[in-house]
Amino acid sequence: MPPIIAYVGTYSAAHGNGRGIHAYRFEPATGALTPWQVLEHRASPSSLALSPDRTHLYSANEGTAESDKTGSVSAFAIDPADGRLRLLNTVSSGGAGPAHLSVHPAGRHVLVANYAGGCVAVLPIRTNGEVAPPSDVQHDTGTLGPLQAASGPPGSFAISGHDAPHAHMIQADPSGRFVLSTDLGLDRIYVWKFDGAAGRLLPNDPPFASVPPGDGPRHFAFHPHRPWLFCLQEEGSTLTRFDYDGSAGRLTARESLSTLPADFAGTSFASEIEVSADGRFVYVANRLHDTIAVFSIGADGTLAPGGEEWTRGDYPRHFAIDPTGRFLLVCNHRGDSITTFRRDGDSGALAFTGQYTPVGSPSIIVFRS
C-alpha cells in the first residue's frame, strides 16, 4: 500500500521562511510526520490541491515579491510509488496574489481565487496533467463593505480586506454544475454556472449571497451528506450555515455563530474550516486567539459550540483532518511549525499529542493516501 503523504505549502522568499513545498510521510497510528522531500519553490506556493485521481498536485503561487502584479499556478506529477513531486509547468494565475485554488470534480480544470487581483480564473488541465493559461477570468465588482465587521467581538480591530475586491476561495459544488467563490472585500459568496466545455464561469441567478457588512467571507465547506454549506467570515469571526439548493445553486442563510468564546474581547481573524467526514462536526481556526474551535452539527443542521483547543503555536492559517479521521494537524504560520492533535470521533474534542514538526511559514497541508 502506498504511504500516506502530507504536502505542506509555505510562504517563501519575500513572504516568509518556507522553502517551497515540503512532503512528509504520515504515520496513521501515531500522527507523526517524517520529512520526505522538499521541492524548492521561491514563489510562495501557499495553496495546494490534488487532482481527483491523486496523480497530480497543483499550487497557487503568490510571487517572489509583494509588488508582483500577477501570480502563477504550477502543476506537479506525483510518483505513484513514493509520492515524490516532479514539476511539470507553471502558468499565470490570471491575477495578482492567488490565495486559493481547487480542482473541479471532473478533473479537467483548476479554479483559482486571486486575492490581490480581485478576480477568479479557470485554467484547463492538459491530458498530461500540465495547466494551460486561463480560459476565463472574472473580476469581482460591487460596493465595498465597511472596515469594521458588523458581527465582530467587542474591541475588535480585525481590519484586513475591505479596501478593494478580494477573491479569497473558489470551489465547485459536489455536482460540479456550479462553482462558488468568496469575495472578502465585497462581503459576498458568488455562485457561478460552470461551462465545462468552454472552461467558463457564467453568473447564476441570483449571482451571489451576502454576509453581514464587514464580516469578510473567507473559506467555506460543504456538508458531506446534507444540502448545507458552512462559511467562515475572517473579520467578523463568525460561522454561518446556509441551506444549499443544488438544483438552482441558491444559498439561504439560516444561522450564524461567533467562532470565539462568549466572553472574548479584542482582535482575531478566522482562517480555515473543515467538516468531519461523518458530517457530525465543524472545525474552524482562529488566528491571534490561536485556537481550533469545535461545533457539533445537529440532525437539522443546527450548530452548537463544543469548545476550543489552543494550537500550541502562533497564527493558525490552515489545518486538516488526516485520512483516518483520528488526527487534526495545524499549520502555525507565524510559529514555523505544524502541531498534531488526536481527535475524539465521538465528542469531536482535540487533544495535543506533544508533536511539533518544524517548517517555515506553513500555509496549507493536504493529504494523499
N, C-alpha and C positions, 0 to 999 in steps of 0.2 A: 504494500500500500504506500503511495506517495506520502511524504511527510506533510504536515500542516505548516505552511509558510505564512509568516506575518510580514507584510510590506509596510514600511513606515516612510511617509513623505515628510520632508523637512523644509524649513526656511533656511536658505543658504546665501552665500555672497553678501549683498548689502542688507539682506532681510533678517539674518540670524546666524546661528552657529552650526547648522547642519552641513552635511557633505553631499546630500543628494537623496537617493532612495536607499534605505537600509533594509536588508532582508534578514529575517530571523527564523530559525526553526522553533516551532511552538510545541511544548510538551503538554499534551492534554491531561495528563494525570496530575501535574503539579502547577501548571500555568506558567512555567519558566520559559524565557526566551533565550536562545543561544545564537550569537551573531553568525551569519552565514555568508552574506555578500554585501558590499557597499558599491553601488553604482554611482560614481561621482557625477554630480549634476549641479552646476553653479546657478542655475536659473530658478531656484526655489520651487521644486515640484511639490506644491503644498496640498494638492488634492489628487487622489488616485481612484481609479475604478477598474474593475476586472470585466472582461468580456463575459457574456453569459456562459460560454463553454469553458471558461477558465484557461484559455490558451494564450491570452494577451492581457497586458496591463497598459493603462493609459494614464498619463499625468497631465495636469494643468500647471503650467509654469509661469509664475508671476513676473519673472525677469531678473536681470542682474543688477538693476538699479531702480530706485524709487521713481526716476524720471522716465522709465521705459514707457513708450506710447502704445505698445502692443505686447500682449503676452503670447504664449505658444502652447501647443499640445504635442506631447511625444507619445509614440507607440513603441511597445516593447514586446518581443516574443518571450514566452515563458518555457523554459526547458521542462518537459513533462516529467522527467525523472527526478530532478532535484530542485526545481523552482527557480533556477538562476535566470536572470534577465539579460536580454540582448536588445540593444537599441535598434529600432527599425528606421524611424524617421521622425522629423519634427516639422510642424507647420504652424502658421499663425492661428491664434485662437479667435481672431476677428475683433479683438478689442483689448483694452489695457487691463492689467491686473486680474486675470481669471482666478476666481476664488473657489470654484466648484465645477466638477464635471461628472457625468454619468454616462452609461452606455444604454441605448434604447434596448428594450427586451428582445427585439428581433435580431440584435447584434450587428446591424448594418450602419449605425450612426453613433457618433459621440455627441453629446449635448453639453454645452459649456456656458457657464454664467460668468461674464466679465464684469467684476465688481467696479473697478475704476472706470471702465468704459461705459457702464450703464446699459449693457446690451447682452443678449443671449444669442448663441450661434449653434448651427448644426454642421457637423463635419462628417462626411461619408467615410466609411471604413472600406478599404480595398480588399480584394479577395485574399491577399497575403497578410492582412492584418494592419497594414500601414493606414495612416489617416491622410485624407485628401484635404485640400483647402476648403473653407466653409462654403456650403451650398446655400446657406441662408444666414443672415444676421438681422436681428430685430432689436431696435433701440427702444427702451422704455421712455415714455413721455407722460407728463401729467403734473399735478400740483404737489410740491414737496410737503411732507409732514412737518410738524413743529419740532424744534430742537429738543424740547423736554417731552418725555413719554407721558401720555395720559394715565398710564397704569403703573408707573414706576413707584418704588418704595419711597418713604419719606426721606428727604435729604439727598436724593439721587442726583448725581452729575454724570449719568451714563449717556453721554453725547458722542455719537460716533459717525453717523452717516446720513444726516438729513440736509446736507449741503448740496446734494445732486442725486439723480437716479443712481442706484447701486444694485445691480442684479447680484443676488447672493447664492442662490441654489437653483438647479434645474434638474428635473427628473420626470420620466414618463410615469403614467399611472400603470397599474398592473396589466391592463389590457393592451397598452401601447397605443391606443387610439388618441389619447390626449397627453399633453406634456404640461406640467406645472412648473412655474418659476416664481421666486420671490423677488421683490424689489424693496430693500430696506428703506431707501430714501423716500419712496412714494407710499409706503405702508400698504402694499398690495401683494396679493397672490394671483399671478396671471394664470389663465388657463388657455392653452393653445390646442387647436386641432392639428394633428400631425399627418402630413402627407409623406408617407414613406417612400413613394416612387420618386418624388422630386426632392426629398430631403428639405421640406419647408415647414415653417410654423405659420398657421393661419389663426387669427383671433377667434376665440369661441364667443358664443352669445349666452350669457354676458361674458366679457373678456377678462374680468378679474373679480376677486372678492377683497374687501378691505378689512384691515385690523384697526384697533383704536389708534387715533392720531399720535404719531411719535413713537409708537411701541417698537417699530422696526422688525418686520418678519425676516427671519434668518434661514433656519432649516426646518424641514418637515419630514414626517414619516407616515406611511400608510399602515393601517392595521392589517395583519396578515390574513384575517378571515372575515372581517366585517367591513361595511362601507363607511369607514371613519378615517379622517386624516387629522393628525396632530401637528400643529405648527408652533414653533418656538420663536418668541419675539426677543431680540437681543437687548434692546434698550429698556423695554418695559419689564423684562424678566418675567414674562408670562407664557403660559402654555394654553393654547386654545384647541378645543376639539370641534371639528367640523363634520357634519354629515356630508358624504360624497356620493353624488348621483353619477355613477359611472356611465350611464347611457347618454347623459347630456353634458358631462363634465362640469357639473354645477356644485358649488360649495355653499353650505349653510352653517353658520356659526351656532354652536349650542351652549358652550360654557368656556370660561377662561379662569385660570387659577394662577397665583403667583408661584414661581419656582423657588422662592426664598422663604425662610421661616417667617411666621406671622409677626414676630417682634423685630424683624430686621429693619435697620435704617442705614442708608448710605448708598454706595455705588457698587453695582455688579453688572456684568454683561453675560447673558445666557449665550451658550455657544452650540452645543450638539444635542441631538435627540435620537433615541433608538427605542423601538418597541420589541419586547422579547418575542421569540419565535412562537411561543404558545399564546401570544396575544393578551397576557394577563397583566403585564407591567409596562409602564413607560419610564425611561430613564432620561434625565437631562443634566447637562453640565452648566455650572455657574462659575464664571471667571471673576476673580477678586474675592468672592466668597469662598472659592476653591472647594466646591463640593459637587458630588453627584446626587441629585435628588431623585427619589423613587416615588412613583404614583401607581396605584393599583387601578385596573380598569374593570368596572362593573359589567354585569350582563347586558345592561342597556347603554354601555359606553361611558357612564359617569365616572369621573376621575376622583380619586381620594388620595391625599398626601400620605406617604408612607415613610417619611423621614429622609435624612440625607447622611452621606458619608464623606468625610474630609478626604481629599485626593492624595494627601501626603506630598503635594507638590504645588507649583505655582502656575496659575493661569491655564486651566484645563481646556484646551481648544477642541479636542476630539476624544472620543472613546469608542470602543466596540466590544460587543459580546463575542466570545470565541465560538467556533462552530459547534462545540459540545454543549454550549449554554451554561457551563459551570463557572466560567471566569469572565470578568469585565476588566479591560485594560485601558488605562487613561494616558493620553498624551499631554504631559505638563509642559506647555510651550516655553514658558519662562524658567521653568525648573530644570530644563535639559534632561528630562527623564520620562520613562514610562513606568507607571506603578500598576501592580496587579492585585485584583480583588477576587476573592471567591464569592460566588453568587448563590444564594439560597433560592432554589426553584420554587419553594412553597410560599415563602414570605416576600421574596424579591430583595431581601436585605443583602448588603455587601459587607465583607469582612476582609481587611487588608492582610495579604499573605506575607508581608515583610519584604517582598521582592521589588527592587528598584533596578531598572535597566537604563544605563546612561546612553543618551543620544541627544545631539544638539538640536534644539528648537524643533521638536516633533510637532507635526501639524495634523497628521491623519494616520490611522492604522487600519489595514484591510487584511482579511484572512483568505488564503487559498487552501482548500482541502480536497 
